[in-house]
């Protein structure tokens, strides 16, 4: 029989408040104790449904917002969340070739 590996996630804000997902909404976890039981009882499985907009709408600033993971996989050493979005840079909207011009006052 193949072993089933479980991974559960919680979100922690800069004030150390724990959150979970209720379908498509981020809500405060019913337990604020950071332990195995909280992950098992309140944690969510699918990080793919978390979008940047969902996080920004809930927390505003994403500084110090953490995705916490619990797993029974003893081989797993680290975990990170990678968004499918690129950093916006206005220069990217320009064509690859352009002229730089400077205005000079007539004397």
N, C-alpha and C positions, 0 to 999 in steps of 0.2 A: 504494500500500500504506500502510495506516494504522500509525503508530508506536505501539508498545506501551510504556506508561509503567510502570516497575517501582518499587514502594515496598516496602522491607524494614524490619523493626523489631527492635530489641533493647531489653532492659530493663537499667537500670543502678541498682544500689543505692547507699546512702550511702557504702559503702567502695569504690565504683567498680568493683565486680565486675559483669561482663556476664552476662546471662541470655537464654535463648531459650525457645521453647515446643516441647515434644515431645508432640504431639497435644493433650492437655489438662493437661499438667503444666509448671510452670516449672522449667527446669533450667539449670545453669551452662553457659555457652557453652564449646565446646571451645577457642576462642581468646579470649584476654583483650586482644587488640590491637584498638583502636578504629580500624578502617580499612574501606575499601570491600570488601575480600575477606571480612572477617568478616561484614559485613551480607549479602553475596551468598551465602556458604556456610552461615551459621548463622542468619541472620535469618528471621523469620516474616512472612507476608503478611497474616493476618487478625487485626486487633486486636479484632474483635467477640467472640471467644471468651474474652478476658481479662475476668474478673469481679472485682469488688471483693473478694469472699471468697477467690478464688484468690490475689490479691495479698497480702491480709492473712495468709492461712495460710502463705505463703512468707516474707514480710518482717516480719510483725507490725505495725510502725509504717510508714506509707506516707510519712513525712516524708523528703524527699530521694530518693525512688525516682523515676526518670525513664524515660519512654518515649522512646527515641532512634529517629530515622527516617533512612533513606537513600533517596533517590529520584533517578532520572535525569531528573526533570521540572524543568527550569531555571526554570519559571515559579512553582513553589511556594516561598513565602517563610516560612511557619510551619506548625506542626503541634501539635495538642493533643488530649488524650484527655478525653472527657467521659463521665462515668458516668451511667447511667440510674437514679439513686437520689437521693432527697431527703434533706437533712439532718434528723435526728430532733430534734424539739422537743416535749417533753411537753405544752406548752400547746396544741398542735395537736389533741390528743385530747379537749380540752374542747369542749363545745358553744359556740356563738357567744354565748349568753346564759347568765350564771350570777350567783349572788349572792356577794358577798364579805362574810364575817362575821368578827367579832372577839370573842374571849372576854374578858370582864371579870370580875375577882374581886369577890365580894360583900364589902362592908365592914361 
